[in-house]
Amino acid sequence: MKLNTAPLMWDLDAQGNVAPQVTPNASVQPVTFNLSGLDGRTEDLWNYIQAIWVHVQFTANNSTSGTAVNHDSLFNVVDSFNAYSPVLGDHLAQKSNQGAAVGLIDQVVAAGWDQPVPYSQGISTAAGNQARGVYYRLPMALDCYGRPQDTGPWAPLYEKGKVVVNISPSGTVFGANATLAASAVTVTAAFEILPFGTAQIFAPGKFVRYEFNTSGVQLKVLSFGNGDGMLGVNPGARLAMLMWLSSNNHLGGVGTPDVWTRISLPWRHQRVINNADMLMAAFLASTARARVVGNATAGVADDSEGFPYTQAAPIGASVLASSALFFPIIWPGKNTNLTAAQKQVGDLQIDAGFSANPNGTHVFRTLEHYSWQPAMVAKQMGLMGYDTVKYTAQPKTSDNVDPRKIKDSQLWGLPLRIVERAKATAPLV
């Protein structure tokens, strides 16, 4: 069950500065928030991180009047993010957390298929410099699940870690003639914290980027479930989401989704479907389409198309339109369970068909959930003050059903409840 309560917000600071600034130049400019003093408890409750909020205020330069750029093209003001913990490793790996992917996909999925905040004004038609701002919610708790708090780590696991926001180089193109100006960029960040009473080891998971270069129709997600820099996880993962990213809005893909005509996934028992648009239609039917507010020129309501399409273009006759941000292959529904995702490991083959074969690097984005190695479970328990002589951890099941009554395959990757060893029915350590 989702815990509906207002979170606690903790400012992050860069060497004591809660609003650090950098000036973009020819290289990526990192803003590093070093983490310390992270409280594990609020009175008798445990503090779990639900998200990292980042607000980036910058200056865009429109070199020519008459061309506007919508807000959904501004997320690449951040090149990439990294969230590192000495205990967990790269919880959010830099190579997988590009600003555009976080802003356009991750935070929408994690908010239960909705935009976490309204879109603000884009770049207007006026020539010259324009001050703009973008919010990102780097998700750890995932509101597409019935128990989103299960994927949020205990806050002190990040002690002596860092959150890095890499600002893109000056001249980075937002669209048309609009670029990132070489003027001061202000970055603020905060942890969203949810205190609750259960001592638990969170269910590890993350969004991951994969690339595969080919001009053919046999596509692969290589080495799926490798952890993407996360420490202490077993090989393989539950595959909750698999998207083929488009080239729209700086997502980095090789083309647009309208070229897809056919797909089959033998490992998922998805037979050949020769009407690929039906997959997009099913996606739209099972997920709430996120509304956007505001367009490039004024702060008015704009719900013309919205997610999963760009703001700039209508969808036309088919829902599998060139303006789509991605081609959905696998996705989590609303209020789903972790155990609904199929466990996979290794290379995943996708048999595709295109109206014209894209030639280049295909970019895939996944949401994957891992399981902890016993040594990592014991380590986290020790940090929380529980020794493994008196205490152990066992899968946290719905309504506290005895784990012995559930198949092992269904227990894989669940969060773990810390219990007295004498009372445990399915101890993992």
SULHU-V725428 format. One record per helix or strand of 3 or more residues. SS is the DSSP state (hx for helix, st for strand). FROM is the first residue (numbers start at 1). TO is the last residue. If there is no record, write none. Layout:
# SULHU-V725428
ss->SS from->FROM to->TO
ss->SS from->FROM to->TO
This chain:
# SULHU-V725428
ss->st from->8 to->11
ss->st from->20 to->23
ss->st from->29 to->34
ss->st from->45 to->62
ss->hx from->71 to->73
ss->hx from->75 to->77
ss->st from->78 to->85
ss->st from->89 to->92
ss->hx from->94 to->96
ss->hx from->99 to->110
ss->st from->128 to->139
ss->hx from->148 to->151
ss->hx from->155 to->158
ss->st from->162 to->167
ss->st from->173 to->175
ss->st from->178 to->180
ss->st from->184 to->196
ss->st from->205 to->214
ss->st from->218 to->224
ss->st from->237 to->245
ss->hx from->248 to->250
ss->hx from->257 to->259
ss->st from->260 to->265
ss->hx from->266 to->268
ss->st from->270 to->273
ss->hx from->277 to->286
ss->st from->326 to->330
ss->hx from->338 to->340
ss->st from->342 to->344
ss->st from->346 to->354
ss->st from->360 to->369
ss->hx from->374 to->383
ss->st from->391 to->395
ss->hx from->398 to->400
ss->hx from->403 to->405
ss->hx from->408 to->411
ss->st from->416 to->420
ss->hx from->421 to->423
